[in-house]
Structures are given as C-alpha cells and as structure tokens.
Amino acid sequence: MNFFISDAWAQAAPAGQSDPLVSFLPLIFIFVVFYFLLIRPQSKKAKEHRQMVEALAKGDEVVTNGGLLGKITAVGESFIEVEIGDGMRVKVQRQAIATLMPKGTIKES
C-alpha cells in the first residue's frame, strides 16, 4: 500500500523558540489595516455629523433620515421644528437630520 500513499514522518522540532514579536506581527498588521480602512473614516464621519448638527440654525434647509426635505423654523436643545410644506411642521430630533442642503433647494424641487 506504500505505493499509493507515502508514509508521514514527524519533523524534528526547531531548536530555539521564535521571537514573540514575529508571531504577533500579522495581528498587528490586521489591526492597522482595520484602523485605517474602517475605524478612522467612520469616526471622522461621525465627528463631521456631530459638528453639522450642533451648527444647525433657523432657516437652514435639511433632509431628515426619513427623507423629508424642509426648512428649519425653530431650534431647541434636543428637537428641531422643520417646515415640510405650507404650514406643515414636524418636530424631529437633532440627530435625525441627515444632510444640510444648500439654500434654495426647496424652491427647485
């Protein structure tokens, strides 16, 4: 039966231990890649959104996370009143504002 299947022999153990830094190097490399491709861009985007939400003012035109386009009529500490039509106002949380639109967007749509 040795003709089809060769015998498996155990290899000799290496004489010395390898450097612990070399064994952690792939793990460190993966963490660095994750940091630059996932963690850093996501935290940068969250910071920009937080700054945009803090800077909202009366008269700004915004789009909510639900897709409503409107103009801010009142700004509170936690909630913002958005006019989405003639006399139609909705209160939304500050964090629910997705995008700040350029002035005049509502007239174009």
N, CA and C of each residue as an Amber inpcrd file, in Angstrom:
protein
   327
   0.8130000  -1.1940000   0.0000000   0.0000000   0.0000000   0.0000000
   0.8570000   1.2590000   0.0000000   2.1480000   1.1410000   0.2830000
   3.0520000   2.2830000   0.2860000   3.2510000   2.8710000  -1.1030000
   2.8060000   2.1630000  -2.0880000   2.9590000   2.6500000  -3.4390000
   2.0670000   3.8640000  -3.7080000   0.8400000   3.8520000  -3.2080000
  -0.1080000   4.9330000  -3.4270000  -0.0270000   6.0430000  -2.3640000
   0.2130000   5.6690000  -1.1390000   0.2280000   6.6330000  -0.0410000
   1.5930000   6.5860000   0.6110000   2.2410000   7.7280000   0.6620000
   3.5710000   7.7480000   1.2870000   3.4210000   7.8560000   2.8020000
   4.4130000   7.3740000   3.5010000   4.3900000   7.4190000   4.9550000
   4.5930000   8.8550000   5.4290000   3.9230000   9.2120000   6.5130000
   4.0740000  10.5430000   7.1010000   5.0050000  10.4310000   8.2870000
   6.0640000  11.1930000   8.2650000   7.0380000  11.1810000   9.3570000
   6.9910000  12.5400000  10.0530000   7.0790000  12.5060000  11.3420000
   7.0850000  13.7460000  12.1120000   8.3930000  14.4810000  11.8840000
   8.3080000  15.7930000  11.7770000   9.5100000  16.5890000  11.5930000
  10.1180000  16.9120000  12.9510000  11.3670000  17.1590000  12.9460000
  12.0550000  17.4970000  14.1940000  11.6420000  18.8940000  14.6350000
  11.5010000  19.0920000  15.9330000  11.1310000  20.3930000  16.4830000
  12.3040000  21.3530000  16.3170000  12.0080000  22.6450000  16.0870000
  13.1030000  23.6010000  15.9520000  13.8770000  23.7290000  17.2660000
  15.1320000  24.0430000  17.1510000  15.9970000  24.0840000  18.3250000
  15.6410000  25.2440000  19.2440000  15.4060000  26.4410000  18.7180000
  15.0970000  27.6060000  19.5520000  13.6740000  28.0990000  19.3120000
  13.1750000  28.9030000  20.2290000  11.8300000  29.4600000  20.0590000
  11.9200000  30.6910000  19.1640000  10.8400000  30.9490000  18.4340000
  10.8080000  32.1230000  17.5670000  10.5130000  33.3730000  18.4010000
  10.8110000  34.5140000  17.8360000  10.6110000  35.7990000  18.5100000
   9.1060000  36.0530000  18.6950000   8.6550000  36.4440000  19.8890000
   7.2200000  36.6860000  20.1050000   6.6860000  37.8360000  19.2530000
   7.5200000  38.8190000  18.9500000   7.0900000  39.9370000  18.1150000
   6.7350000  39.4630000  16.7110000   7.4990000  38.5040000  16.1960000
   7.2390000  37.9790000  14.8580000   5.9080000  37.2350000  14.8250000
   5.5470000  36.5720000  15.9020000   4.2710000  35.8460000  15.9260000
   3.0860000  36.8010000  16.0310000   3.2740000  38.0030000  16.6230000
   2.1890000  38.9860000  16.7260000   2.1480000  39.9480000  15.5500000
   3.1350000  39.9180000  14.6990000   3.2080000  40.8370000  13.5790000
   1.9870000  40.7670000  12.6500000   1.4950000  39.5930000  12.2680000
   0.2850000  39.5680000  11.4300000  -0.9390000  40.1720000  12.1350000
  -1.0590000  39.9410000  13.4270000  -2.1800000  40.5050000  14.1870000
  -2.0850000  42.0280000  14.2380000  -0.8900000  42.5500000  14.4450000
  -0.6870000  43.9980000  14.4660000  -0.9850000  44.5850000  13.0930000
  -0.5500000  43.9250000  12.0410000  -0.8140000  44.3920000  10.6780000
  -2.3110000  44.4490000  10.3920000  -3.0510000  43.4300000  10.7910000
  -4.5020000  43.4070000  10.5750000  -5.1730000  44.5430000  11.3310000
  -4.7480000  44.8040000  12.5760000  -5.3260000  45.9060000  13.3490000
  -5.0660000  47.2480000  12.6710000  -3.8570000  47.4560000  12.1570000
  -3.5300000  48.7150000  11.4740000  -4.3950000  48.8920000  10.2360000
  -4.5820000  47.8260000   9.4730000  -5.4250000  47.8990000   8.2760000
  -6.8660000  48.2240000   8.6560000  -7.3990000  47.5640000   9.6860000
  -8.7600000  47.8530000  10.1360000  -8.8850000  49.2970000  10.6120000
  -7.8670000  49.7950000  11.2960000  -7.9250000  51.1670000  11.8010000
  -8.0320000  52.1520000  10.6510000  -7.1810000  52.0120000   9.6440000
  -7.1720000  52.9840000   8.5540000  -8.3220000  52.8030000   7.5680000
  -8.8560000  51.6040000   7.4330000  -9.9320000  51.3870000   6.4640000
 -11.3280000  51.4450000   7.0740000 -11.4770000  51.1870000   8.3760000
 -12.8070000  51.1510000   8.9790000 -12.9910000  52.1440000  10.1230000
 -12.1500000  52.0810000  11.1200000 -12.3700000  52.8510000  12.3410000
 -12.1620000  54.3450000  12.1120000 -11.0520000  54.7250000  11.5140000
 -10.7430000  56.1440000  11.3390000 -11.7520000  56.8660000  10.4400000
 -12.1090000  56.3420000   9.2600000 -13.0990000  57.0480000   8.4380000
 -14.4630000  57.1460000   9.1130000 -14.8580000  56.1060000   9.8380000
 -16.1580000  56.1320000  10.4960000 -16.1920000  57.1640000  11.6160000
 -15.1360000  57.2670000  12.3950000 -15.1100000  58.2580000  13.4680000
 -15.0130000  59.6690000  12.8960000 -14.3310000  59.8460000  11.7800000
 -14.2530000  61.1490000  11.1320000 -15.6240000  61.5880000  10.6200000
 -16.3590000  60.6550000  10.0360000 -17.6940000  60.9660000   9.5330000
 -18.6400000  61.2950000  10.6900000 -18.5420000  60.5700000  11.7930000
 -19.3780000  60.8390000  12.9700000 -19.0660000  62.2090000  13.5500000
 -17.8020000  62.5970000  13.5670000 -17.4070000  63.9030000  14.0770000
 -17.9700000  65.0160000  13.1940000 -17.8930000  64.8520000  11.8800000
 -18.4410000  65.8450000  10.9510000 -19.9540000  65.9810000  11.1260000
 -20.6630000  64.8530000  11.3130000 -22.1110000  64.8890000  11.5090000
 -22.4480000  65.5940000  12.8160000 -21.7000000  65.3170000  13.8650000
 -21.9430000  65.9550000  15.1600000 -21.7540000  67.4720000  15.0580000
 -20.7130000  67.9210000  14.3430000 -20.4840000  69.3510000  14.1550000
 -21.5940000  69.9860000  13.3330000 -22.0780000  69.2900000  12.3140000
 -23.1560000  69.8050000  11.4780000 -24.4370000  69.9460000  12.2850000
 -24.7390000  68.9670000  13.1260000 -25.9580000  69.0020000  13.9360000
 -25.8870000  70.1360000  14.9580000 -24.7240000  70.3710000  15.5380000
 -24.5770000  71.4460000  16.5180000 -24.7050000  72.8160000  15.8730000
 -24.3480000  72.9360000  14.6050000 -24.3580000  74.2310000  13.9270000
 -25.6760000  74.5360000  13.2250000 -26.6950000  73.6980000  13.3590000
 -27.9680000  73.9520000  12.6930000 -28.6100000  75.2270000  13.2460000
 -29.2080000  76.0000000  12.3340000 -29.8350000  77.2610000  12.7280000
 -31.1600000  77.4360000  11.9900000 -31.9530000  78.3710000  12.4740000
 -33.2460000  78.6700000  11.8550000 -33.0060000  79.1440000  10.4200000
 -33.7920000  78.6110000   9.4850000 -33.6760000  78.9800000   8.0820000
 -32.8580000  78.0070000   7.2520000 -32.1420000  77.0960000   7.8950000
 -31.3750000  76.0930000   7.1490000 -32.3210000  75.0880000   6.5000000
 -31.9460000  74.6210000   5.3280000 -32.7270000  73.5920000   4.6380000
 -32.0330000  72.2570000   4.8490000 -32.8110000  71.2750000   5.2920000
 -32.2380000  69.9960000   5.7000000 -33.0340000  68.8270000   5.1300000
 -32.3900000  67.6630000   5.1440000 -33.0480000  66.4010000   4.8180000
 -32.9230000  65.5230000   6.0560000 -34.0340000  64.9250000   6.4860000
 -34.0090000  64.0520000   7.6570000 -33.6190000  62.6430000   7.2400000
 -33.3780000  61.7910000   8.2330000 -33.0630000  60.3920000   7.9450000
 -34.2310000  59.6940000   7.2650000 -35.4450000  60.1820000   7.4740000
 -36.6180000  59.6010000   6.8410000 -36.8250000  60.0880000   5.4180000
 -36.0230000  61.0510000   4.9710000 -36.1110000  61.5380000   3.6070000
 -36.9470000  62.7880000   3.4410000 -37.3710000  63.4140000   4.5330000
 -38.1660000  64.6370000   4.4340000 -37.2560000  65.8270000   4.1740000
 -37.6350000  66.6490000   3.2020000 -36.8980000  67.8690000   2.8850000
 -37.6770000  69.0360000   3.4490000 -37.0280000  69.8920000   4.2030000
 -37.7350000  71.0140000   4.7860000 -36.8010000  72.0960000   5.2780000
 -37.4350000  73.1640000   5.7980000 -36.6950000  74.3090000   6.3060000
 -36.8820000  74.3690000   7.8100000 -35.8150000  74.6220000   8.5390000
 -35.8790000  74.7000000   9.9970000 -36.5640000  75.9940000  10.3990000
 -37.6100000  75.8640000  11.2430000 -38.3360000  77.0410000  11.7180000
 -38.0650000  77.3230000  13.1890000 -37.6910000  76.3180000  13.9630000
 -37.3850000  76.5140000  15.3780000 -36.3190000  75.5050000  15.7910000
 -35.3910000  75.9750000  16.6140000 -34.2970000  75.1160000  17.0680000
 -34.3510000  75.0260000  18.5790000 -34.4420000  73.7880000  19.0840000
 -34.4040000  73.5550000  20.5210000 -33.1370000  72.8230000  20.8940000
 -33.0560000  72.4500000  22.1530000 -31.8560000  71.7470000  22.6130000
 -31.7890000  70.3320000  22.0620000 -32.9230000  69.6310000  22.0550000
 -32.9490000  68.2510000  21.5790000 -33.7440000  68.0730000  20.2890000
 -34.6960000  68.9670000  20.0590000 -35.5860000  68.8210000  18.9050000
 -35.5110000  70.0490000  18.0110000 -35.8340000  69.8210000  16.7430000
 -35.8620000  70.8730000  15.7340000 -37.2120000  70.8060000  15.0430000
 -37.7980000  71.9630000  14.7900000 -39.0680000  72.0150000  14.0600000
 -38.7520000  72.3050000  12.5990000 -39.2360000  71.4280000  11.7270000
 -38.9530000  71.5280000  10.3000000 -40.2680000  71.7380000   9.5560000
 -40.3110000  72.7570000   8.7140000 -41.4930000  73.0030000   7.8860000
 -41.2980000  72.2690000   6.5680000 -42.1720000  71.2810000   6.3080000
 -42.0340000  70.4580000   5.1070000 -43.0240000  70.8500000   4.0150000
 -43.9290000  71.7600000   4.3290000 -44.9070000  72.2590000   3.3690000
 -45.4930000  73.5400000   3.9120000 -46.4590000  74.1210000   3.1940000
 -47.0870000  75.3520000   3.6640000 -47.8530000  75.0840000   4.9470000
 -47.3370000  75.5800000   6.0550000 -47.9940000  75.4200000   7.3470000
 -47.8910000  74.0200000   7.9290000 -47.1390000  73.1470000   7.3180000
 -46.9990000  71.7760000   7.8040000 -45.6390000  71.6350000   8.4830000
 -45.6710000  71.5410000   9.8030000 -44.4360000  71.4960000  10.5700000
 -44.3150000  70.1810000  11.3200000 -43.0880000  69.7000000  11.4090000
 -42.8050000  68.4350000  12.0620000 -41.6440000  68.6600000  13.0310000
 -41.7620000  68.0420000  14.2140000 -40.6520000  68.0930000  15.1580000
 -39.8380000  66.8140000  15.0030000 -38.5300000  66.9900000  14.8620000
 -37.6270000  65.8460000  14.7510000 -36.4620000  66.0560000  15.7070000
 -35.8300000  64.9590000  16.0810000 -34.6420000  65.0540000  16.9140000
 -33.4900000  65.6290000  16.1070000 -32.5920000  66.2930000  16.7950000
 -31.4220000  66.8600000  16.1080000 -30.6320000  65.7780000  15.3740000
 -30.4700000  64.6180000  16.0070000 -29.6830000  63.5440000  15.4170000
 -30.3460000  62.9400000  14.1820000 -31.6280000  63.2270000  13.9650000
 -32.3390000  62.6760000  12.8140000 -32.0940000  63.4900000  11.5430000
 -31.3330000  64.5620000  11.6370000 -31.0010000  65.3420000  10.4540000
 -29.8280000  64.6540000   9.7530000 -30.0560000  64.2860000   8.4970000
 -29.0320000  63.5570000   7.7510000 -28.1010000  64.5000000   6.9970000
 -28.6660000  65.5210000   6.3320000 -27.8650000  66.3680000   5.4590000
 -28.3360000  67.8090000   5.5320000 -27.3940000  68.7090000   5.4620000
 -27.6790000  70.1320000   5.3440000 -27.6140000  70.4720000   3.8660000
 -28.7160000  70.9840000   3.3250000 -28.7910000  71.2610000   1.8920000
 -28.4310000  72.7320000   1.6280000 -28.0030000  73.0590000   0.3990000
 -27.7350000  74.4450000   0.0510000 -29.0240000  75.2580000   0.0200000
 -28.9100000  76.5610000   0.2860000 -30.0880000  77.4390000   0.2690000
 -30.7190000  77.4210000  -1.1150000 -32.0460000  77.4080000  -1.1570000
 -32.7740000  77.4120000  -2.4090000 -33.1120000  76.0270000  -2.9420000
 -32.7850000  74.9870000  -2.2200000 -33.0660000  73.6170000  -2.6720000
 -34.5620000  73.3580000  -2.7080000 -35.2850000  73.8950000  -1.7470000
 -36.7300000  73.6410000  -1.6620000 -37.4460000  74.2750000  -2.8510000
 -37.0410000  75.4300000  -3.2820000 -37.6780000  76.1100000  -4.4170000
 -37.4770000  75.3440000  -5.7210000 -36.3260000  74.6670000  -5.8440000
 -36.0230000  73.9160000  -7.0680000 -36.8280000  72.6300000  -7.1650000
 -37.1840000  72.0360000  -6.0170000 -37.8610000  70.7330000  -6.0580000
 -39.3410000  70.8420000  -6.2400000
